[in-house]
Amino acid sequence: MLTKLKSQGVTQQQIADAMGVSRQLVSHALHGTRSSRISPETSREIQCMARKMGYRPPNRTTHTVGLVVRGDMIGAELLGAFLREAEMALQARGFRLAVSAVWGDQVELLREVLTAKTVDGLIITESFGGRVSDLDLAGLPHVLAYDENNMDASSDVVTVDTIGTLERVTRHLLEQGHERICLVSVPGVMHSDLYRHMEQGVRRALARAGTPQENLRVLELSYDVRGNVAPDVYAAELVEGVTRRPACTAVMAADLSHALPGIQVLSQAGLRIPQDVSFISVVDSYYFPAMAPPVTATTFYDAAVARRAVERLLEKIEDPESPPRHERIAGEIIERGSVGPPGA
């Protein structure tokens, strides 16, 4: 049996099966993970079994993982948090992180920059309009960390559960007594699946609660000629969308860029938060706890997604033949002061 395993190449899962332990425990023992609670005795037993079975670590050439991001997202708070958590998780396992930004439609350049000679694997945070699937990444371990429809079945996916998160947020508002909700959305190809999933999550929660679907009011923001949200138009659309009879008693926005001007606009219109209208941002921000009132948000796309994406990629590097998985992590509510029962 051991001879057969040696000829085929032994995986960590086979070591785990032989010892009756988890693959994660084997990984901790073979890599000497400092944060693991594995005992020295168990670690030595696993290492001894690995030697007996002929285990050889994968042929890593770079100890570097590439992170592919959209160029205009560099500097964004959400990407910064993801990058920080991913780098910390990789450093704990002896890997470096190399960030590759795609500007405009220069996706093809990745084929020349990110190869088996430069990285051991990839975490990709954007589909770039579906063009990532044209890069022929089959020979390079990779994990997709974005939420879109028609995800590649042959690739590993670790991303946020947008539908599940928005369903949870909506359920939270319904439990507070809100029946009419305004969802701030953004039209356009780049964000279409994300905002479509946000709306699907809200509508699913309404349906399960027996609340009429027309109680959801979707407000699509307008853009100026430079592609930025037009402040004056946003102000008029948001106030009209919230106050138009029957009025909405709660507003959901995607992130800081929509929540901050939204709260300011509503305050200038004489609406108090949360006394007159509740406000919640899906993506959390460093600034929200210090605002008045502190803004309720979720753990959408937080550290858990980054850490799991890293963990799954390292599993693929260890065992490239492991079947692909699609994992989605739902965000939890971070309750602060901007959500309360409906006002008058």
MARTOR-927151 format. One record per residue (C-alpha): residue in three letters; x, y, z. Coordinates in steps of 0.001 Angstrom, whole numbers, padded with zeros to 6 digits. Example, Ala and Ser with C-alpha at 12.3 -4.5 7.8 and 13.67 -1.06 7.14 Angstrom:
! residues 2
+---------+---------+---------+---------+
! residuo !      px !      py !      pz !
+---------+---------+---------+---------+
!     ala !  012300 ! -004500 !  007800 !
!     ser !  013670 ! -001060 !  007140 !
+---------+---------+---------+---------+
This chain:
! residues 344
+---------+---------+---------+---------+
! residuo !      px !      py !      pz !
+---------+---------+---------+---------+
!     met !  000000 !  000000 !  000000 !
!     leu !  002776 !  002449 !  000949 !
!     thr !  004683 !  001591 ! -002234 !
!     lys !  001630 !  002417 ! -004319 !
!     leu !  001150 !  005715 ! -002518 !
!     lys !  004779 !  006688 ! -003059 !
!     ser !  004548 !  006057 ! -006767 !
!     gln !  001440 !  008218 ! -007089 !
!     gly !  002552 !  011023 ! -004772 !
!     val !  001141 !  011254 ! -001263 !
!     thr ! -001253 !  014049 ! -000332 !
!     gln ! -001953 !  015509 !  003070 !
!     gln ! -005480 !  014095 !  002897 !
!     gln ! -004087 !  010570 !  002540 !
!     ile ! -001905 !  011118 !  005612 !
!     ala ! -004945 !  012404 !  007499 !
!     asp ! -007013 !  009377 !  006453 !
!     ala ! -004261 !  006976 !  007499 !
!     met ! -004073 !  008538 !  010975 !
!     gly ! -007773 !  009270 !  011415 !
!     val ! -007263 !  013016 !  011864 !
!     ser ! -008273 !  016094 !  009896 !
!     arg ! -006336 !  017334 !  006888 !
!     gln ! -006022 !  020720 !  008589 !
!     leu ! -004265 !  019096 !  011556 !
!     val ! -001835 !  017400 !  009175 !
!     ser ! -001199 !  020727 !  007433 !
!     his ! -000455 !  022453 !  010749 !
!     ala !  001974 !  019697 !  011737 !
!     leu !  003849 !  019650 !  008422 !
!     his !  004093 !  023442 !  008195 !
!     gly !  004754 !  024151 !  011866 !
!     thr !  001891 !  026647 !  012058 !
!     arg !  002587 !  028756 !  015130 !
!     ser ! -001041 !  029616 !  015841 !
!     ser ! -002068 !  025940 !  015931 !
!     arg ! -002891 !  024236 !  019240 !
!     ile ! -001541 !  020891 !  018070 !
!     ser !  000597 !  019158 !  020715 !
!     pro !  004292 !  018459 !  020034 !
!     glu !  003644 !  014721 !  020393 !
!     thr !  000863 !  014710 !  017777 !
!     ser !  002950 !  016867 !  015468 !
!     arg !  005868 !  014392 !  015668 !
!     glu !  003547 !  011440 !  015025 !
!     ile !  002130 !  013116 !  011896 !
!     gln !  005589 !  014024 !  010619 !
!     cys !  006749 !  010443 !  011227 !
!     met !  003772 !  009052 !  009292 !
!     ala !  004421 !  011524 !  006463 !
!     arg !  008007 !  010291 !  006135 !
!     lys !  006904 !  006660 !  006274 !
!     met !  004345 !  007219 !  003509 !
!     gly !  006860 !  009045 !  001344 !
!     tyr !  005243 !  012453 !  001489 !
!     arg !  007118 !  015208 ! -000334 !
!     pro !  006137 !  018864 ! -000077 !
!     pro !  004936 !  020395 ! -003352 !
!     asn !  007574 !  021890 ! -005584 !
!     arg !  007119 !  025525 ! -004693 !
!     thr !  009425 !  027789 ! -006596 !
!     thr !  008481 !  031255 ! -005418 !
!     his !  006640 !  031120 ! -002058 !
!     thr !  004646 !  034013 ! -003501 !
!     val !  000913 !  034374 ! -004061 !
!     gly ! -000468 !  036885 ! -006543 !
!     leu ! -003495 !  039047 ! -005728 !
!     val ! -005234 !  040430 ! -008834 !
!     val ! -007232 !  043623 ! -008283 !
!     arg ! -008886 !  046336 ! -010348 !
!     gly ! -006612 !  049345 ! -010656 !
!     asp ! -009229 !  051930 ! -009700 !
!     met ! -009904 !  050009 ! -006476 !
!     ile ! -006401 !  050642 ! -005131 !
!     gly ! -006831 !  052876 ! -002117 !
!     ala ! -010398 !  051712 ! -001488 !
!     glu ! -011022 !  050879 !  002150 !
!     leu ! -012656 !  047535 !  001374 !
!     leu ! -009753 !  046298 ! -000752 !
!     gly ! -007246 !  047525 !  001825 !
!     ala ! -008872 !  045438 !  004547 !
!     phe ! -008949 !  042363 !  002295 !
!     leu ! -005307 !  042827 !  001306 !
!     arg ! -004178 !  043255 !  004919 !
!     glu ! -005909 !  040091 !  006118 !
!     ala ! -004678 !  038063 !  003135 !
!     glu ! -001085 !  039178 !  003641 !
!     met ! -001148 !  038371 !  007366 !
!     ala ! -002548 !  034900 !  006673 !
!     leu !  000097 !  034249 !  004008 !
!     gln !  002983 !  035514 !  006116 !
!     ala !  001997 !  033071 !  008867 !
!     arg !  002525 !  030272 !  006335 !
!     gly !  005795 !  031579 !  004922 !
!     phe !  004418 !  033181 !  001758 !
!     arg !  004733 !  036644 !  000262 !
!     leu !  001901 !  038580 ! -001387 !
!     ala !  002360 !  040249 ! -004772 !
!     val ! -000395 !  042634 ! -005910 !
!     ser ! -001096 !  042964 ! -009641 !
!     ala ! -003470 !  045756 ! -010696 !
!     val ! -005405 !  045698 ! -013955 !
!     trp ! -006015 !  049124 ! -015442 !
!     gly ! -008728 !  049495 ! -018031 !
!     asp ! -008952 !  046432 ! -020244 !
!     gln ! -005327 !  045292 ! -019856 !
!     val ! -006307 !  041852 ! -018544 !
!     glu ! -004157 !  040029 ! -021090 !
!     leu ! -001008 !  041439 ! -019466 !
!     leu ! -001607 !  039119 ! -016523 !
!     arg ! -000750 !  036173 ! -018747 !
!     glu !  002799 !  037504 ! -019105 !
!     val !  003307 !  038692 ! -015529 !
!     leu !  001692 !  035937 ! -013452 !
!     thr !  003141 !  032532 ! -014311 !
!     ala !  004383 !  029478 ! -012433 !
!     lys !  007816 !  031130 ! -012423 !
!     thr !  006597 !  034211 ! -010562 !
!     val !  003802 !  032939 ! -008267 !
!     asp !  002662 !  029643 ! -006803 !
!     gly ! -001014 !  030624 ! -006999 !
!     leu ! -003493 !  033445 ! -007515 !
!     ile ! -006370 !  035112 ! -005666 !
!     ile ! -008497 !  037064 ! -008153 !
!     thr ! -010903 !  039717 ! -006860 !
!     glu ! -012555 !  040767 ! -010118 !
!     ser ! -013864 !  039040 ! -013251 !
!     phe ! -013162 !  042058 ! -015489 !
!     gly ! -016318 !  041477 ! -017480 !
!     gly ! -015738 !  037752 ! -017715 !
!     arg ! -012308 !  038095 ! -019328 !
!     val ! -010514 !  036296 ! -016493 !
!     ser ! -011922 !  033020 ! -017799 !
!     asp ! -009995 !  033593 ! -021057 !
!     leu ! -006597 !  033589 ! -019348 !
!     asp ! -006274 !  029788 ! -019268 !
!     leu ! -005350 !  029489 ! -015573 !
!     ala ! -005858 !  025730 ! -015456 !
!     gly ! -002166 !  025115 ! -014797 !
!     leu ! -001897 !  027622 ! -011946 !
!     pro ! -003766 !  027128 ! -008633 !
!     his ! -006207 !  029996 ! -008200 !
!     val ! -009199 !  031111 ! -006140 !
!     leu ! -011877 !  033521 ! -007356 !
!     ala ! -012955 !  035979 ! -004657 !
!     tyr ! -015805 !  037906 ! -006274 !
!     asp ! -019571 !  037485 ! -006414 !
!     glu ! -021008 !  037114 ! -009903 !
!     asn ! -023356 !  034854 ! -011801 !
!     asn ! -022103 !  031984 ! -013949 !
!     met ! -018956 !  031400 ! -011913 !
!     asp ! -016498 !  028982 ! -013530 !
!     ala ! -017353 !  025496 ! -012247 !
!     ser ! -013752 !  024374 ! -012714 !
!     ser ! -012364 !  027110 ! -010440 !
!     asp ! -012399 !  027420 ! -006668 !
!     val ! -014571 !  030254 ! -005378 !
!     val ! -014443 !  031849 ! -001936 !
!     thr ! -016543 !  034978 ! -001761 !
!     val ! -019197 !  036825 !  000162 !
!     asp ! -022784 !  035588 !  000114 !
!     thr ! -024400 !  038815 ! -001086 !
!     ile ! -027904 !  037377 ! -001295 !
!     gly ! -027640 !  035780 !  002146 !
!     thr ! -026196 !  038952 !  003691 !
!     leu ! -028928 !  041220 !  002307 !
!     glu ! -031582 !  038718 !  003357 !
!     arg ! -030181 !  038902 !  006884 !
!     val ! -030113 !  042719 !  006812 !
!     thr ! -033701 !  042887 !  005561 !
!     arg ! -034859 !  040414 !  008172 !
!     his ! -033214 !  042614 !  010813 !
!     leu ! -035147 !  045645 !  009565 !
!     leu ! -038425 !  043733 !  009396 !
!     glu ! -037939 !  042589 !  012992 !
!     gln ! -037554 !  046257 !  013968 !
!     gly ! -040970 !  046940 !  012401 !
!     his ! -039919 !  048395 !  009045 !
!     glu ! -042139 !  047431 !  006129 !
!     arg ! -041079 !  049844 !  003385 !
!     ile ! -037392 !  049865 !  002451 !
!     cys ! -035342 !  051935 !  000008 !
!     leu ! -032323 !  050190 ! -001560 !
!     val ! -029673 !  052454 ! -003078 !
!     ser ! -028377 !  050766 ! -006239 !
!     val ! -025958 !  051557 ! -009040 !
!     pro ! -026647 !  050740 ! -012699 !
!     gly ! -023918 !  049570 ! -015053 !
!     val ! -022211 !  046403 ! -016260 !
!     met ! -019347 !  046420 ! -013749 !
!     his ! -021637 !  046238 ! -010716 !
!     ser ! -024670 !  044531 ! -012236 !
!     asp ! -024398 !  041119 ! -010548 !
!     leu ! -023467 !  042574 ! -007153 !
!     tyr ! -026452 !  044915 ! -006998 !
!     arg ! -028725 !  042355 ! -008587 !
!     his ! -027815 !  039955 ! -005788 !
!     met ! -028421 !  042683 ! -003212 !
!     glu ! -031923 !  043190 ! -004556 !
!     gln ! -032526 !  039425 ! -004696 !
!     gly ! -031565 !  039115 ! -001034 !
!     val ! -033994 !  041838 !  000006 !
!     arg ! -036833 !  040392 ! -002066 !
!     arg ! -036231 !  036895 ! -000712 !
!     ala ! -036547 !  038179 !  002864 !
!     leu ! -039734 !  040093 !  001995 !
!     ala ! -041242 !  037004 !  000377 !
!     arg ! -040455 !  034770 !  003336 !
!     ala ! -041960 !  037345 !  005702 !
!     gly ! -045112 !  037684 !  003597 !
!     thr ! -044372 !  041365 !  002911 !
!     pro ! -045475 !  042697 ! -000518 !
!     gln ! -042634 !  043062 ! -003033 !
!     glu ! -043787 !  046566 ! -003907 !
!     asn ! -042693 !  047609 ! -000406 !
!     leu ! -039133 !  047640 ! -001768 !
!     arg ! -038147 !  050830 ! -003576 !
!     val ! -034925 !  050515 ! -005619 !
!     leu ! -033156 !  053823 ! -006154 !
!     glu ! -030592 !  053741 ! -008995 !
!     leu ! -028048 !  056528 ! -008629 !
!     ser ! -027240 !  058839 ! -011508 !
!     tyr ! -023681 !  059481 ! -012724 !
!     asp ! -021994 !  062607 ! -014028 !
!     val ! -019912 !  062698 ! -017225 !
!     arg ! -016819 !  061440 ! -015350 !
!     gly ! -018560 !  058344 ! -014065 !
!     asn ! -018956 !  059630 ! -010501 !
!     val ! -022214 !  059753 ! -008579 !
!     ala ! -023692 !  063216 ! -009226 !
!     pro ! -024152 !  064799 ! -005740 !
!     asp ! -027011 !  067128 ! -006562 !
!     val ! -028945 !  064490 ! -008457 !
!     tyr ! -028261 !  061934 ! -005718 !
!     ala ! -029643 !  064320 ! -003114 !
!     ala ! -032847 !  064932 ! -005028 !
!     glu ! -033352 !  061269 ! -005946 !
!     leu ! -032709 !  059987 ! -002426 !
!     val ! -035014 !  062450 ! -000667 !
!     glu ! -037757 !  061901 ! -003236 !
!     gly ! -037283 !  058129 ! -003071 !
!     val ! -037516 !  058031 !  000708 !
!     thr ! -040301 !  060545 !  001258 !
!     arg ! -042583 !  059704 ! -001685 !
!     arg ! -045833 !  058304 ! -000305 !
!     pro ! -046015 !  055715 !  001040 !
!     ala ! -042719 !  056766 !  002598 !
!     cys ! -039799 !  054393 !  003238 !
!     thr ! -038756 !  054048 !  006861 !
!     ala ! -035336 !  052465 !  006210 !
!     val ! -032535 !  052984 !  003674 !
!     met ! -029853 !  050460 !  002700 !
!     ala ! -026682 !  051587 !  000917 !
!     ala ! -023736 !  049559 ! -000326 !
!     asp ! -020780 !  051261 !  001337 !
!     leu ! -019226 !  054446 !  002698 !
!     ser ! -019284 !  056248 ! -000664 !
!     his ! -023090 !  056008 ! -000754 !
!     ala ! -023845 !  056020 !  002981 !
!     leu ! -021937 !  059157 !  003941 !
!     pro ! -023564 !  061527 !  001408 !
!     gly ! -026876 !  059732 !  001912 !
!     ile ! -026949 !  060431 !  005630 !
!     gln ! -025916 !  064031 !  005006 !
!     val ! -028639 !  064501 !  002389 !
!     leu ! -031357 !  063091 !  004634 !
!     ser ! -030209 !  065239 !  007566 !
!     gln ! -030274 !  068376 !  005420 !
!     ala ! -033826 !  067468 !  004408 !
!     gly ! -034837 !  067515 !  008094 !
!     leu ! -035000 !  063729 !  008540 !
!     arg ! -033481 !  062445 !  011761 !
!     ile ! -031613 !  059134 !  011891 !
!     pro ! -032875 !  056805 !  013227 !
!     gln ! -035919 !  058598 !  014658 !
!     asp ! -037442 !  059369 !  011243 !
!     val ! -035598 !  056956 !  008983 !
!     ser ! -033159 !  054137 !  009704 !
!     phe ! -029957 !  053801 !  007690 !
!     ile ! -027693 !  050792 !  007208 !
!     ser ! -024571 !  050261 !  005105 !
!     val ! -023838 !  046769 !  003821 !
!     val ! -020050 !  047235 !  003818 !
!     asp ! -018565 !  048441 !  007093 !
!     ser ! -016123 !  051337 !  007376 !
!     tyr ! -013478 !  052508 !  009808 !
!     tyr ! -015375 !  055815 !  010044 !
!     phe ! -018820 !  054475 !  010924 !
!     pro ! -018362 !  053982 !  014707 !
!     ala ! -017276 !  057635 !  015111 !
!     met ! -020189 !  059134 !  013157 !
!     ala ! -023278 !  060610 !  014767 !
!     pro ! -025167 !  058399 !  014937 !
!     pro ! -022775 !  055441 !  014538 !
!     val ! -023747 !  053607 !  011353 !
!     thr ! -025023 !  050037 !  011492 !
!     ala ! -023284 !  047776 !  008943 !
!     thr ! -022335 !  044132 !  008331 !
!     thr ! -019181 !  042035 !  008135 !
!     phe ! -019698 !  041808 !  004346 !
!     tyr ! -016429 !  040837 !  002598 !
!     asp ! -014507 !  041084 !  005855 !
!     ala ! -011479 !  039228 !  007187 !
!     ala ! -013220 !  035838 !  007096 !
!     val ! -013416 !  035863 !  003289 !
!     ala ! -009761 !  036877 !  002873 !
!     arg ! -008506 !  034273 !  005336 !
!     arg ! -010596 !  031487 !  003826 !
!     ala ! -009493 !  032435 !  000296 !
!     val ! -005869 !  032151 !  001393 !
!     glu ! -006506 !  028872 !  003180 !
!     arg ! -008243 !  027367 !  000163 !
!     leu ! -005513 !  028528 ! -002230 !
!     leu ! -002795 !  026942 ! -000088 !
!     glu ! -004830 !  023735 ! -000060 !
!     lys ! -004865 !  023841 ! -003856 !
!     ile ! -001122 !  024447 ! -003964 !
!     glu ! -000615 !  021435 ! -001702 !
!     asp ! -003024 !  019245 ! -003648 !
!     pro ! -003753 !  020590 ! -007149 !
!     glu ! -005971 !  017573 ! -007875 !
!     ser ! -008479 !  018363 ! -005127 !
!     pro ! -011936 !  019021 ! -006644 !
!     pro ! -013032 !  022684 ! -006887 !
!     arg ! -015318 !  024139 ! -004228 !
!     his ! -017655 !  027108 ! -004250 !
!     glu ! -017889 !  028698 ! -000801 !
!     arg ! -019925 !  031780 !  000120 !
!     ile ! -019676 !  033499 !  003503 !
!     ala ! -022633 !  035565 !  004719 !
!     gly ! -022063 !  038805 !  006628 !
!     glu ! -023243 !  039341 !  010201 !
!     ile ! -025049 !  042451 !  011467 !
!     ile ! -022902 !  045016 !  013314 !
!     glu ! -025496 !  046872 !  015371 !
!     arg ! -024785 !  050522 !  016124 !
!     gly ! -027060 !  053550 !  016380 !
!     ser ! -028478 !  054244 !  012927 !
!     val ! -031227 !  051604 !  012980 !
!     gly ! -034278 !  051700 !  015188 !
!     pro ! -038045 !  051197 !  015090 !
!     pro ! -039964 !  053163 !  012413 !
!     gly ! -040689 !  056771 !  013346 !
!     ala ! -043713 !  058850 !  012584 !
+---------+---------+---------+---------+
